[in-house]
Amino acid sequence: MASKKTLVLASLLMMGISGNVLAARTVAAGTASGTNALAVGNGSTASAGYTSAVGYGSVASGLRSIAIGQKATASKSSMIAIGFSAGDHNLAMGNEAVTLDVTGDNSTSTSVNLAKQGLAITGSNGITTAASNQGVTVSLDTDAINNMISNNATVQDNTDNIAKNADNIAKNADNIATNTANIATNASLEADVETLKAQVAALLAR
């Protein structure tokens, strides 16, 4: 039993009664048969290269896979399983770059490498942005709001003035009609005056 707890090959290390190392550069308290593998936990198995199995009965059999938790199983390459009886999930490698494509309302687009870059949301034309607590708040600038209020007041004033002008135009139309009637009346009176003048002249001539 003592021989199982000694270093038996270069870079091989096993721990515990059930420890079993079968490949170079492996550590086991379970069974590690893959190169650069780690198996920790009774009945744990890391059978492929660069794998880690941690927990009772955990199994990492896919290349570069990780299984953490009781009876967790990572059987596919570059997959991870975490939790009781968990199965495979995608494992993002440390050097994997994730690119986010962004398109604006005007159909312009850009891309952001999330491994190296951040996405900035900026405001313009009276819009401001502020980021906090993993969120972004988009607001109208105070000056823009005040300008809108002022413009609305001006528009209302103009609307009132237009209504007043419409009333004045209607009144002027009525006055023009009255003046036209008065002019016609005056013309008739002038004709009557001329008639009277002619009659007076005729009487004087007798």
C-alpha positions as CSV (number, residue, x, y, z in Angstrom):
1,M,0.0,0.0,0.0
2,A,2.9,2.4,0.8
3,S,4.2,2.1,-2.8
4,K,0.9,3.6,-4.1
5,K,1.7,6.9,-2.2
6,T,5.2,7.4,-3.7
7,L,6.2,9.3,-6.8
8,V,6.6,6.4,-9.3
9,L,7.5,8.3,-12.6
10,A,8.7,11.7,-13.5
11,S,6.0,14.3,-12.9
12,L,3.5,11.6,-11.7
13,L,1.7,12.1,-8.4
14,M,-1.1,10.1,-6.8
15,M,-2.8,10.7,-3.4
16,G,-5.0,8.4,-1.4
17,I,-5.8,4.7,-1.4
18,S,-7.6,4.8,-4.7
19,G,-5.2,7.1,-6.5
20,N,-4.0,5.9,-9.9
21,V,-1.7,7.8,-12.3
22,L,-1.2,6.3,-15.8
23,A,0.4,9.1,-17.9
24,A,3.1,11.7,-17.7
25,R,2.6,14.9,-15.8
26,T,-0.6,13.8,-14.1
27,V,-2.0,14.2,-10.5
28,A,-4.6,11.8,-9.1
29,A,-6.6,11.1,-6.1
30,G,-8.8,9.2,-8.5
31,T,-7.7,8.0,-11.9
32,A,-5.7,10.3,-14.3
33,S,-4.8,8.6,-17.5
34,G,-4.5,11.6,-19.8
35,T,-1.4,13.7,-20.2
36,N,-1.4,16.8,-18.0
37,A,-4.5,15.5,-16.4
38,L,-5.9,16.1,-12.9
39,A,-8.3,13.7,-11.0
40,V,-9.4,14.6,-7.5
41,G,-12.1,12.7,-5.7
42,N,-13.0,9.1,-5.1
43,G,-13.9,7.5,-8.4
44,S,-12.9,10.5,-10.4
45,T,-11.5,10.0,-13.9
46,A,-9.5,12.3,-16.1
47,S,-8.9,10.1,-19.2
48,A,-8.0,12.6,-21.9
49,G,-5.2,15.1,-22.3
50,Y,-5.3,18.4,-20.4
51,T,-8.4,17.4,-18.5
52,S,-9.6,18.0,-14.9
53,A,-12.1,15.9,-13.0
54,V,-12.9,17.1,-9.5
55,G,-15.5,15.5,-7.3
56,Y,-16.8,12.0,-6.4
57,G,-17.4,10.0,-9.6
58,S,-16.6,12.9,-11.9
59,V,-15.4,12.1,-15.4
60,A,-13.5,14.3,-17.8
61,S,-13.0,12.3,-21.0
62,G,-13.0,14.9,-23.7
63,L,-9.8,16.6,-24.7
64,R,-9.3,19.8,-22.6
65,S,-12.5,19.2,-20.8
66,I,-13.4,20.0,-17.1
67,A,-15.8,18.1,-14.8
68,I,-16.5,19.6,-11.4
69,G,-19.0,18.1,-9.0
70,Q,-20.3,14.7,-7.9
71,K,-20.8,12.5,-11.0
72,A,-20.3,15.5,-13.3
73,T,-19.4,14.3,-16.9
74,A,-17.5,16.3,-19.6
75,S,-17.2,13.9,-22.5
76,K,-16.6,16.2,-25.4
77,S,-13.6,18.3,-26.4
78,S,-13.2,21.7,-24.8
79,M,-16.5,21.3,-22.8
80,I,-17.2,21.9,-19.1
81,A,-19.6,20.2,-16.7
82,I,-20.2,21.8,-13.2
83,G,-22.6,20.5,-10.6
84,F,-24.2,17.3,-9.5
85,S,-24.6,14.9,-12.5
86,A,-24.0,17.9,-14.8
87,G,-23.4,17.3,-18.5
88,D,-21.5,19.1,-21.2
89,H,-21.6,22.8,-21.8
90,N,-19.5,25.0,-24.1
91,L,-16.1,26.0,-22.6
92,A,-14.7,29.3,-23.9
93,M,-11.0,29.0,-24.2
94,G,-8.8,31.7,-22.6
95,N,-7.6,33.0,-26.0
96,E,-11.0,32.9,-27.7
97,A,-12.2,36.4,-28.9
98,V,-15.9,37.2,-28.9
99,T,-16.9,39.8,-31.4
100,L,-20.1,41.8,-31.0
101,D,-21.6,43.3,-34.2
102,V,-23.6,46.6,-33.7
103,T,-25.8,48.3,-36.3
104,G,-27.3,51.8,-36.0
105,D,-30.6,53.2,-37.2
106,N,-28.9,54.7,-40.2
107,S,-27.6,51.3,-41.3
108,T,-24.0,52.1,-40.3
109,S,-22.3,49.2,-38.4
110,T,-19.3,48.4,-36.3
111,S,-17.8,45.5,-34.3
112,V,-16.4,45.2,-30.9
113,N,-13.8,42.6,-29.7
114,L,-15.1,42.0,-26.2
115,A,-11.8,40.4,-25.2
116,K,-10.0,43.7,-25.8
117,Q,-12.5,46.5,-26.3
118,G,-15.5,48.1,-24.7
119,L,-18.7,49.3,-26.3
120,A,-19.3,53.0,-25.8
121,I,-22.8,54.4,-26.0
122,T,-22.6,58.1,-26.6
123,G,-25.4,60.8,-26.9
124,S,-25.8,63.7,-29.3
125,N,-28.4,66.3,-30.4
126,G,-29.7,66.8,-26.9
127,I,-29.3,63.1,-25.7
128,T,-27.0,62.1,-22.8
129,T,-26.0,58.7,-21.5
130,A,-24.7,57.5,-18.2
131,A,-23.5,54.0,-17.2
132,S,-23.8,52.5,-13.7
133,N,-24.6,49.1,-12.1
134,Q,-24.2,47.2,-15.4
135,G,-26.8,49.4,-17.1
136,V,-26.9,52.4,-19.4
137,T,-29.4,55.3,-18.9
138,V,-30.3,57.4,-21.9
139,S,-31.8,60.8,-21.1
140,L,-32.6,64.1,-22.7
141,D,-30.2,66.9,-21.9
142,T,-31.5,69.6,-19.6
143,D,-30.8,72.4,-22.1
144,A,-32.6,70.4,-24.8
145,I,-35.7,70.0,-22.5
146,N,-35.7,73.7,-21.8
147,N,-35.4,74.5,-25.5
148,M,-38.3,72.2,-26.2
149,I,-40.4,73.9,-23.5
150,S,-39.4,77.4,-24.9
151,N,-40.1,76.3,-28.5
152,N,-43.5,74.9,-27.4
153,A,-44.4,78.2,-25.7
154,T,-43.3,80.1,-28.9
155,V,-45.4,77.8,-31.0
156,Q,-48.4,78.4,-28.7
157,D,-47.9,82.1,-28.9
158,N,-47.8,81.9,-32.7
159,T,-50.9,79.8,-32.8
160,D,-52.7,82.4,-30.6
161,N,-51.5,85.2,-32.9
162,I,-52.7,83.3,-36.0
163,A,-56.1,82.9,-34.4
164,K,-56.2,86.6,-33.6
165,N,-55.2,87.5,-37.1
166,A,-57.9,85.3,-38.5
167,D,-60.5,87.2,-36.4
168,N,-59.1,90.5,-37.5
169,I,-59.2,89.4,-41.2
170,A,-62.8,88.4,-40.7
171,K,-63.6,91.8,-39.2
172,N,-61.7,93.6,-41.9
173,A,-63.8,91.7,-44.5
174,D,-66.9,92.8,-42.8
175,N,-65.7,96.4,-42.7
176,I,-64.8,96.2,-46.4
177,A,-68.3,95.0,-47.2
178,T,-69.8,97.8,-45.2
179,N,-67.6,100.4,-46.8
180,T,-68.5,99.1,-50.3
181,A,-72.2,99.4,-49.4
182,N,-71.5,103.0,-48.1
183,I,-69.7,103.9,-51.3
184,A,-72.7,102.7,-53.3
185,T,-75.0,104.7,-51.2
186,N,-72.9,107.8,-51.5
187,A,-72.8,107.4,-55.3
188,S,-76.6,107.2,-55.3
189,L,-76.8,110.3,-53.1
190,E,-74.5,112.2,-55.5
191,A,-76.8,111.3,-58.4
192,D,-79.7,112.6,-56.4
193,V,-77.9,115.8,-55.7
194,E,-77.1,116.3,-59.4
195,T,-80.8,115.7,-60.2
196,L,-81.8,118.3,-57.7
197,K,-79.3,120.8,-59.1
198,A,-80.7,120.3,-62.5
199,Q,-84.3,120.8,-61.3
200,V,-83.3,124.0,-59.4
201,A,-81.5,125.4,-62.5
202,A,-84.7,124.7,-64.6
203,L,-86.9,126.5,-62.1
204,L,-84.5,129.5,-62.0
205,A,-84.5,129.7,-65.8
206,R,-88.3,130.3,-66.1
